Amino acid sequence: MKALKSNFPILISIVVVSLFLFGFQTVGAQTRITYKSAKSSSSYYQMAVQLAEAIKKGSNGEIIVTVEESQGSVQNVKEVSKRKGNYVFTTPPSLIGLAMNGKKMFKDKSPNYQNIRSLFIIPSLTMHFVVSEQSGVKNFADLKGKTILIGKGSFGAKEAAKYIEMFGLAGQVKLIDSEINNAVPALKNGQIDGFATAGSYPAPNVIEASASSKIRLLSFSDPQIEQSKRTKLVIPGNTYSGITTDTNTMSLSVGAYTTTSMDEQTAYELTKTFWEQKTGMSKTNLWWDAVRTENLNSLNTKLHPGALKYYAEIGVEVPNNMK
C-alpha cells in the first residue's frame, strides 16, 4: 500500500502525459487542405466556403479545408510553381492546358505545371448580360450606344468585350472598366444601362439587381453561342425576380485541381466526400445542382490517382486521356 501511495504521483503524471499525447495525435490526424478560390466578393468564394463546411461535416472533422482568397484563376495556377502538399485550386480547364504548354501568361514554364491533376468539377462560369428595363434593351444588338459596366480584369470583363466585338458592336458600346461590385448601385441609379458578369447562377449580384430594380437578361441565339466557342447553358425562368422566361447564354467549365504532391488517400477522401455532400449542398444552394459526374470530361486533364480510384468505385466512365 505504501509503495502504491509513493508511486501515485508518478502514475498520475503518466496518465496526464498519455492523455495529452493521445489528444495531440487526434488533432494531428486531421488532414488540412488549402483551397485557393477567388475574390471574396464573388460567388466562387461563397462556393468555396460552402464546400469547406461540407467537407468538414462529411469527414466528421477529419478533413479541414482552409479557403484562401485569390485575384483570379491565373494566379491560382501560377502558385503551383511554389506550392507543395495539399494545395487545391479552381480554374477553367483551358488555363491548365496553357500552363502545361508554357503559353501566354505561363511562359515561365514551371516544371511543376506538369504535376497538375484534376479532382472534380464545380459550377460553370455563366455569362450574364444584365440591363435595366428602362434602358429599352431587349437583345444584344440593342446595346448599340449604351453604357455597360464589364468589371475590371476579370474573366467576365474579357468575355463581354470579346462578344461586343464578335457580334458587330465594336466601338459602338461604351464599356466601363470598373470593379463589378459597383455595378448594382450604378444600374439602380441610372449611371449605366447594364453590366456583364460571369459567375454561376444564381449569381449574387444579379439576385441583388433583380431585387432592387426591374431588369432583363439578354439571351443569345444558338449560332451566337456556337460562334463564341463556349458551352450553351440555359438559366431557367424565375431564377431571378421578374424574369419569367429561360435565358440562353454561354458558360465555361471550372474544375478543382491539385498536384501530385497530394497523396492518393487524401485525394480519394476529398473527392469521395465532395460528391457525397453535393446533394445536400444542392438543396440549399442551387448552383451545385448542375454539377454532375457525366461532365467530368470537361476537366480535360489527368485525374489524380486518388480521384480516379473513387470514380472507378462508383462506375463513372473516365476518358482514356484523363487516366
Long-range contacts (C-beta under 8 A, 24 or more apart in sequence): 29-62, 30-61, 30-62, 30-63, 30-64, 31-59, 31-62, 31-63, 31-64, 31-86, 31-266, 31-269, 32-64, 32-66, 32-86, 33-63, 33-64, 33-65, 33-66, 33-86, 33-87, 33-88, 33-266, 33-270, 34-65, 34-66, 34-68, 34-83, 34-85, 34-86, 34-87, 34-88, 35-65, 35-66, 35-67, 35-68, 35-88, 35-89, 35-90, 35-256, 36-68, 36-70, 36-75, 36-76, 36-79, 36-87, 36-88, 36-89, 36-90, 37-67, 37-68, 37-69, 37-70, 37-76, 37-89, 37-90, 38-69, 38-70, 38-72, 38-73, 38-90, 39-69, 39-70, 39-71, 39-72, 40-69, 41-180, 41-181, 42-199, 43-199, 43-200, 43-203, 43-204, 43-287, 44-90, 44-122, 44-199, 44-200, 44-254, 45-69, 46-204, 47-122, 47-123, 47-200, 47-285, 47-287, 47-288, 48-90, 50-281, 50-284, 50-285, 50-288, 51-122, 51-274, 51-281, 54-273, 54-274, 54-277, 54-278, 54-280, 54-281, 55-270, 55-273, 55-274, 55-277, 57-277, 58-273, 58-274, 58-276, 58-277, 59-269, 59-273, 62-269, 63-266, 63-269, 63-270, 63-273, 72-153, 72-154, 72-155, 73-155, 74-105, 77-106, 77-113, 77-116, 78-105, 78-106, 78-108, 78-110, 80-110, 80-112, 80-113, 80-115, 80-116, 80-259, 81-108, 81-110, 81-112, 81-113, 82-112, 83-259, 83-261, 84-261, 85-261, 85-262, 86-258, 86-261, 86-262, 86-266, 87-258, 87-259, 87-261, 87-262, 88-119, 88-256, 88-257, 88-258, 88-262, 88-270, 89-256, 89-257, 89-258, 90-122, 90-254, 90-255, 90-256, 90-257, 91-254, 91-255, 91-257, 92-125, 92-155, 92-252, 92-253, 92-254, 92-255, 93-118, 93-253, 93-255, 93-298, 93-299, 93-300, 93-301, 94-252, 96-257, 96-300, 96-301, 97-300, 97-301, 112-259, 115-259, 115-260, 115-261, 116-257, 116-258, 116-259, 116-301, 117-257, 117-258, 117-259, 117-260, 117-262, 117-267, 117-301, 117-302, 117-303, 117-304, 117-305, 117-307, 118-255, 118-256, 118-257, 118-299, 118-301, 118-302, 118-303, 118-304, 118-307, 118-322, 119-255, 119-256, 119-257, 119-258, 119-267, 119-270, 119-271, 119-274, 119-303, 119-304, 119-307, 120-255, 120-256, 120-271, 120-274, 120-275, 120-291, 120-296, 120-307, 121-253, 121-254, 121-255, 121-256, 121-291, 121-295, 121-296, 121-298, 121-299, 122-254, 122-255, 122-256, 122-291, 123-200, 123-254, 123-287, 123-288, 123-290, 123-291, 124-200, 124-231, 124-233, 124-251, 124-252, 124-253, 124-254, 124-290, 125-155, 125-156, 125-198, 125-199, 125-200, 125-251, 125-252, 125-253, 125-254, 126-198, 126-199, 126-200, 126-201, 126-203, 126-233, 126-235, 126-249, 126-250, 126-251, 127-156, 127-159, 127-160, 127-163, 127-196, 127-197, 127-198, 127-230, 127-249, 127-250, 127-251, 128-196, 128-197, 128-198, 128-199, 128-201, 128-203, 128-206, 128-217, 128-235, 128-249, 129-160, 129-194, 129-196, 129-217, 129-218, 129-249, 130-183, 130-187, 130-194, 130-195, 130-196, 130-197, 130-206, 130-209, 130-215, 130-216, 130-217, 130-218, 131-193, 131-194, 131-215, 131-216, 131-218, 132-187, 132-190, 132-193, 132-194, 132-213, 132-214, 132-215, 132-216, 133-213, 133-214, 133-215, 133-216, 134-190, 134-214, 135-193, 135-194, 137-193, 137-194, 137-216, 137-218, 138-216, 139-218, 139-219, 140-167, 140-169, 140-218, 140-220, 140-224, 141-167, 141-168, 141-169, 143-169, 143-172, 143-173, 143-193, 143-194, 143-218, 144-169, 144-172, 144-173, 145-172, 145-173, 146-173, 146-174, 146-193, 146-194, 147-173, 147-174, 147-176, 147-191, 147-192, 147-193, 147-194, 148-173, 148-174, 148-175, 148-176, 148-192, 148-193, 148-194, 148-195, 148-196, 149-175, 149-176, 149-178, 149-180, 149-182, 149-183, 149-186, 149-187, 149-192, 149-194, 149-195, 149-196, 150-175, 150-176, 150-177, 150-195, 150-196, 151-177, 151-178, 151-179, 151-180, 151-183, 151-195, 151-196, 151-197, 152-177, 152-178, 152-179, 152-180, 154-180, 154-198, 155-198, 155-252, 156-180, 156-196, 156-197, 156-198, 156-199, 157-196, 159-196, 159-198, 159-250, 159-252, 160-196, 162-228, 163-228, 163-250, 166-227, 166-228, 167-224, 167-227, 180-205, 181-205, 183-209, 184-208, 184-209, 184-212, 187-213, 187-215, 188-212, 188-213, 198-252, 200-287, 200-290, 201-233, 201-235, 201-239, 201-286, 201-287, 202-239, 202-240, 202-286, 202-287, 206-240, 207-240, 207-241, 210-240, 210-241, 210-242, 210-243, 211-241, 214-242, 215-240, 215-242, 215-243, 216-243, 217-243, 217-247, 217-249, 218-247, 218-249, 219-245, 219-246, 219-247, 219-248, 219-249, 220-248, 220-249, 220-250, 221-248, 222-248, 225-249, 225-250, 231-298, 239-286, 253-295, 253-298, 253-299, 255-298, 255-299, 255-301, 257-299, 257-301, 258-304, 260-304, 262-304, 262-306, 263-306, 264-304, 264-305, 264-306, 264-309, 265-306, 266-306, 267-304, 267-305, 267-306, 267-307, 268-306, 268-307, 268-309, 268-310, 269-306, 270-306, 271-304, 271-306, 271-307, 271-310, 271-311, 272-310, 275-310, 275-314, 296-322, 297-322
